Amino acid sequence: MRASGKWVRVVAIRRATEAEGDMQAAKDSFYMALRTRLAALNPTRTMVIDGVTVPAIVARENMEPRYNEAVPGVFYVDFGELLIAESTRPLLGVDCRIWYASEGSGGTGVDRGRVLAEMDRELLLICNPPHTEMLDYTQTPSDDLGTGVFWTMPQLGNAPGQAAIAKQQWSASEARVTRYAQLRIYFFLPEVEA
């Protein structure tokens, strides 16, 4: 029994260490799926980073500090802490929040609500279907890890943890309208040969 107890602790430590690497792979896979889908859905929703035009969705944790100022018309993805639900095959999760804003398209801001609604639609479309393969993007080409990533559909709100959109109100004098979408990403640790 004693050896068995030690083995369980070693497995738990190994799983926690693997989970950190797999969490990064899950976050990267989720982000790359949304980025690829956005590029296909709306090729004009782009931004320029270091002179390169890319789809207008970024993972903040991967951005240089000089890009700290959020730009309207861009989806900003933030990830929370690792969540573990222990079972025969651990199910892991991470909370995700996506921030975006609009100031309108013509400089006057009169259509900022319509532009934000279009971004709402785009986000819901790129999040569906709510799954993708889990890939290791630390190498080129990326490596299939033999498992998947799946997520809940986004819950849209005007601020973190705020009421549903139907209960929100904006001030007509605000130049920028913002949205926070919250969802949870799930993944399993890849099967390992014993």
LUMVEXFI-127037 format. One record per residue (C-alpha): residue number from 1; x, y, z. Coordinates in nm, 4 decimals. Example, Ala and Ser with C-alpha at 12.3 -4.5 7.8 and 13.67 -1.06 7.14 Angstrom:
// LUMVEXFI-127037
(node 1; (1.2300; -0.4500; 0.7800))
(node 2; (1.3670; -0.1060; 0.7140))
***
This chain:
// LUMVEXFI-127037
(node 1; (0.0000; 0.0000; 0.0000))
(node 2; (0.2787; 0.2366; 0.0859))
(node 3; (0.4380; 0.2087; -0.2589))
(node 4; (0.0962; 0.2588; -0.4111))
(node 5; (0.0488; 0.5827; -0.2138))
(node 6; (0.3871; 0.7129; -0.3305))
(node 7; (0.2984; 0.6241; -0.6870))
(node 8; (-0.0237; 0.8230; -0.6634))
(node 9; (0.1706; 1.1278; -0.5393))
(node 10; (0.4272; 1.0935; -0.8194))
(node 11; (0.1493; 1.0610; -1.0762))
(node 12; (-0.0240; 1.3683; -0.9284))
(node 13; (0.2981; 1.5723; -0.9490))
(node 14; (0.3620; 1.4487; -1.3030))
(node 15; (0.0037; 1.5313; -1.4046))
(node 16; (0.0294; 1.8842; -1.2581))
(node 17; (0.3523; 1.9460; -1.4502))
(node 18; (0.2055; 1.8030; -1.7726))
(node 19; (-0.1089; 2.0088; -1.7181))
(node 20; (0.0863; 2.3356; -1.7307))
(node 21; (0.2334; 2.2495; -2.0722))
(node 22; (-0.0972; 2.1141; -2.1954))
(node 23; (-0.2761; 2.4245; -2.0696))
(node 24; (-0.0503; 2.6358; -2.2921))
(node 25; (-0.1189; 2.4038; -2.5855))
(node 26; (-0.4946; 2.4280; -2.5171))
(node 27; (-0.4812; 2.8089; -2.4979))
(node 28; (-0.2725; 2.8277; -2.8155))
(node 29; (-0.5077; 2.5879; -2.9973))
(node 30; (-0.8161; 2.7838; -2.8921))
(node 31; (-0.6580; 3.1156; -2.9911))
(node 32; (-0.5318; 2.9864; -3.3271))
(node 33; (-0.8723; 2.8324; -3.4068))
(node 34; (-1.0454; 3.1660; -3.3431))
(node 35; (-0.7769; 3.3578; -3.5330))
(node 36; (-0.8053; 3.1297; -3.8377))
(node 37; (-1.1858; 3.1445; -3.8294))
(node 38; (-1.1853; 3.5259; -3.7997))
(node 39; (-0.9509; 3.5577; -4.0993))
(node 40; (-1.1893; 3.3410; -4.3041))
(node 41; (-1.5089; 3.5102; -4.1782))
(node 42; (-1.3999; 3.8730; -4.2068))
(node 43; (-1.0674; 3.9221; -4.3858))
(node 44; (-1.0995; 4.2996; -4.3393))
(node 45; (-1.0945; 4.2819; -3.9558))
(node 46; (-0.7192; 4.3204; -3.9213))
(node 47; (-0.4590; 4.5078; -3.7225))
(node 48; (-0.0921; 4.5865; -3.7807))
(node 49; (0.1716; 4.4585; -3.5371))
(node 50; (0.5352; 4.5432; -3.6138))
(node 51; (0.4440; 4.6267; -3.9726))
(node 52; (0.2644; 4.2953; -4.0312))
(node 53; (-0.1109; 4.2820; -4.0971))
(node 54; (-0.2755; 4.0067; -3.8917))
(node 55; (-0.6329; 3.9110; -3.7952))
(node 56; (-0.7604; 4.1482; -3.5252))
(node 57; (-0.7531; 3.9021; -3.2355))
(node 58; (-0.4683; 3.8800; -2.9854))
(node 59; (-0.3866; 3.6919; -2.6667))
(node 60; (-0.2810; 3.9690; -2.4282))
(node 61; (-0.0367; 3.7453; -2.2424))
(node 62; (0.1616; 3.7121; -2.5671))
(node 63; (0.1736; 4.0840; -2.6472))
(node 64; (0.4667; 4.3127; -2.5840))
(node 65; (0.3996; 4.5767; -2.3137))
(node 66; (0.4200; 4.8551; -2.5726))
(node 67; (0.0875; 4.7274; -2.7128))
(node 68; (-0.0806; 4.7643; -2.3738))
(node 69; (-0.3375; 5.0173; -2.4964))
(node 70; (-0.6477; 4.8374; -2.6228))
(node 71; (-0.7626; 4.9358; -2.9709))
(node 72; (-1.1314; 4.9363; -3.0728))
(node 73; (-1.2213; 4.6762; -3.3350))
(node 74; (-0.9810; 4.4148; -3.1950))
(node 75; (-1.0655; 4.1049; -2.9885))
(node 76; (-0.8414; 4.0767; -2.6784))
(node 77; (-0.8236; 3.7287; -2.5223))
(node 78; (-0.7344; 3.6870; -2.1523))
(node 79; (-0.6933; 3.3505; -1.9796))
(node 80; (-0.7476; 3.2629; -1.6128))
(node 81; (-0.5988; 2.9941; -1.3914))
(node 82; (-0.5922; 2.6205; -1.4556))
(node 83; (-0.8918; 2.4303; -1.3169))
(node 84; (-0.8667; 2.0533; -1.2570))
(node 85; (-1.1583; 1.8107; -1.2192))
(node 86; (-0.9988; 1.4810; -1.1144))
(node 87; (-1.1436; 1.1606; -1.2578))
(node 88; (-1.0060; 0.8517; -1.4311))
(node 89; (-0.8831; 1.0892; -1.7007))
(node 90; (-0.8494; 1.4438; -1.5656))
(node 91; (-1.0638; 1.7090; -1.7269))
(node 92; (-0.8909; 2.0437; -1.7138))
(node 93; (-1.0311; 2.3856; -1.7782))
(node 94; (-0.9372; 2.7498; -1.7976))
(node 95; (-1.1638; 3.0519; -1.7820))
(node 96; (-1.1369; 3.2895; -2.0741))
(node 97; (-1.2508; 3.6480; -2.1157))
(node 98; (-1.2590; 3.8278; -2.4487))
(node 99; (-1.2751; 4.2084; -2.4485))
(node 100; (-1.3622; 4.4220; -2.7477))
(node 101; (-1.4931; 4.7715; -2.8142))
(node 102; (-1.6268; 5.0035; -3.0814))
(node 103; (-1.6071; 5.3759; -3.1422))
(node 104; (-1.8081; 5.3478; -3.4637))
(node 105; (-1.6904; 5.3537; -3.8217))
(node 106; (-1.7234; 5.7137; -3.9360))
(node 107; (-1.5547; 5.9193; -3.6656))
(node 108; (-1.8847; 6.0497; -3.5263))
(node 109; (-1.9599; 5.7344; -3.3281))
(node 110; (-2.3248; 5.7272; -3.4276))
(node 111; (-2.2974; 5.3659; -3.5439))
(node 112; (-2.0817; 5.2336; -3.2569))
(node 113; (-2.3640; 5.0087; -3.1355))
(node 114; (-2.4064; 4.8558; -3.4809))
(node 115; (-2.0321; 4.7981; -3.5122))
(node 116; (-2.0256; 4.6363; -3.1670))
(node 117; (-2.3231; 4.4171; -3.2645))
(node 118; (-2.1312; 4.3060; -3.5740))
(node 119; (-1.8349; 4.2124; -3.3514))
(node 120; (-2.0762; 4.0202; -3.1243))
(node 121; (-2.1959; 3.8275; -3.4302))
(node 122; (-1.8401; 3.7599; -3.5473))
(node 123; (-1.7356; 3.6332; -3.2038))
(node 124; (-2.0318; 3.3981; -3.1803))
(node 125; (-1.9603; 3.2649; -3.5294))
(node 126; (-1.5869; 3.2063; -3.4742))
(node 127; (-1.6599; 3.0278; -3.1462))
(node 128; (-1.8811; 2.7781; -3.3286))
(node 129; (-1.8264; 2.4878; -3.3550))
(node 130; (-1.7003; 2.5010; -2.9969))
(node 131; (-1.4067; 2.2633; -3.0436))
(node 132; (-1.0735; 2.2159; -3.2210))
(node 133; (-0.7770; 1.9787; -3.2206))
(node 134; (-0.5120; 2.0390; -2.9534))
(node 135; (-0.1839; 2.1203; -3.1252))
(node 136; (0.1654; 2.1953; -2.9965))
(node 137; (0.2601; 2.5305; -3.1507))
(node 138; (0.6089; 2.5350; -2.9945))
(node 139; (0.7366; 2.3628; -3.3079))
(node 140; (0.6971; 2.4127; -3.6814))
(node 141; (0.4943; 2.2554; -3.8194))
(node 142; (0.2650; 2.2244; -3.5194))
(node 143; (0.2236; 1.8741; -3.3758))
(node 144; (-0.1155; 1.7074; -3.3181))
(node 145; (-0.1348; 1.6057; -2.9503))
(node 146; (-0.4065; 1.3476; -3.0154))
(node 147; (-0.6777; 1.5154; -2.8125))
(node 148; (-0.9113; 1.8088; -2.8473))
(node 149; (-1.0064; 2.1378; -2.6913))
(node 150; (-1.3696; 2.2363; -2.6443))
(node 151; (-1.5435; 2.5334; -2.4859))
(node 152; (-1.8714; 2.6828; -2.3779))
(node 153; (-2.0358; 2.9421; -2.5981))
(node 154; (-1.9532; 3.2999; -2.4904))
(node 155; (-2.1756; 3.4835; -2.2458))
(node 156; (-2.1784; 3.8482; -2.3502))
(node 157; (-2.1791; 4.1329; -2.0990))
(node 158; (-2.0866; 4.5004; -2.0766))
(node 159; (-1.8274; 4.4458; -1.8019))
(node 160; (-1.6729; 4.1455; -1.6250))
(node 161; (-1.9424; 3.9547; -1.4352))
(node 162; (-2.2164; 4.1985; -1.5369))
(node 163; (-2.5738; 4.1165; -1.6355))
(node 164; (-2.6755; 3.9848; -1.9748))
(node 165; (-2.6854; 4.2262; -2.2673))
(node 166; (-3.0630; 4.2600; -2.2505))
(node 167; (-3.0304; 4.4330; -1.9112))
(node 168; (-2.7473; 4.6688; -2.0057))
(node 169; (-2.7618; 5.0361; -2.0839))
(node 170; (-2.5078; 5.2688; -2.2390))
(node 171; (-2.4717; 5.6403; -2.2096))
(node 172; (-2.5261; 5.8284; -2.5341))
(node 173; (-2.2260; 6.0471; -2.4458))
(node 174; (-1.9752; 5.7581; -2.4258))
(node 175; (-1.7337; 5.7595; -2.7199))
(node 176; (-1.6546; 5.3884; -2.6830))
(node 177; (-1.8879; 5.0982; -2.6115))
(node 178; (-1.7280; 4.7820; -2.4779))
(node 179; (-1.8116; 4.4174; -2.4417))
(node 180; (-1.6740; 4.1340; -2.2312))
(node 181; (-1.7440; 3.7786; -2.3376))
(node 182; (-1.6824; 3.5010; -2.0859))
(node 183; (-1.6429; 3.1313; -2.1589))
(node 184; (-1.4589; 2.8264; -2.0288))
(node 185; (-1.2174; 2.6132; -2.2284))
(node 186; (-1.1912; 2.2395; -2.1473))
(node 187; (-0.9344; 1.9766; -2.2403))
(node 188; (-0.8040; 1.6373; -2.1340))
(node 189; (-0.4418; 1.5536; -2.0744))
(node 190; (-0.3212; 1.3606; -2.3792))
(node 191; (-0.2996; 0.9834; -2.3308))
(node 192; (0.0549; 0.8733; -2.2462))
(node 193; (0.1994; 0.5320; -2.3315))
(node 194; (0.2874; 0.3451; -2.0104))
***
